Amino acid sequence: MDIDLARTFLEIVRSGSFVAAAERLHVTQTTITARVQNLEQQLDCRLFVRNRAGARLTADGEVFVAYANQMVQTWEAARRDLPLPEGFRDVLNLGGEMSLCSPLVLSWVIRLRERMPSHAVRAEVGEAGQLQQQLQSGLLDAALVYRPDYWPGLQVELLMEEKLIQVRSTANPEPYIYNDWGPEFRQRHDAALPEKASAVLATNLGPLALHYILQCGGAGYFRARVVQGHLESGELERVDRAPEFTYPTYLVYSREKDTPALRQAIELLREVVAEDIDWSRRWDPI
């Protein structure tokens, strides 16, 4: 099937009408109509019902949205990854949430380049939902996330479980920064520390909050291994008698992508996790 047919279908869905889709794709409305008719003939079903308000998806059209998205994404991935760099026989497409980029994803990529030199590596940073959609559509082979979705075809494995501890700047312990580690953390945090449920400064990105505290002062909850170096240097100190929370990291990968190369890559990841890495390595998340 012509990939332009799928792109045209999705543009109509996004814009809500054939006219708007024609304007956005810089083609005539007649071209849009012809593409939809061609697509409907190939699928042997009707995808849209047109009216004065625009175009509404039929039941078959609703089902086709997921397939069209997957076709376009897969085609874009093929254009991005092919041809392989000269001398390489395969590519590993990996993803991770922002807070896991350094040092875990970074150390994983370094290890892969050292131990699997015949494989090219593409590492992508994103939020959990986006990464898992890319896994499901085949654009990623594996991803590291904090809160996985248990979708059909995706294998979810607990990679490690960390502690979230409350620390503060030794130079200036105020203000308290509400660092949002997700729904489970919010529920447990607000129950244990209701007086800190409303903060003057809040963020959902650990590195951003940590760098703020290191530069300006404050307190908040962070992964124990990430702040260990700062505790040892005296920049930060633990808050006495503050509750601790668990925070797991999961490896998610597509069962269809479960190849010998991916299994080797996962074993190298487990090696990295087991090592004594400097998790407090400073980096710029922005």
PyMOL commands that set and color helices and strands:
alter all, ss='L'
color gray80, all
select helices_A, chain A and resi 3-15+18-25+29-43+59-81+98-115+128-136+183-192+194-196+206-216+224-233+255-257+260-274
alter helices_A, ss='H'
color red, helices_A
select strands_A, chain A and resi 48-51+54-57+90-96+119-125+142-145+154-169+177-179+201-203+219-223+236-238+245-254
alter strands_A, ss='S'
color yellow, strands_A
deselect
rebuild
show_as cartoon
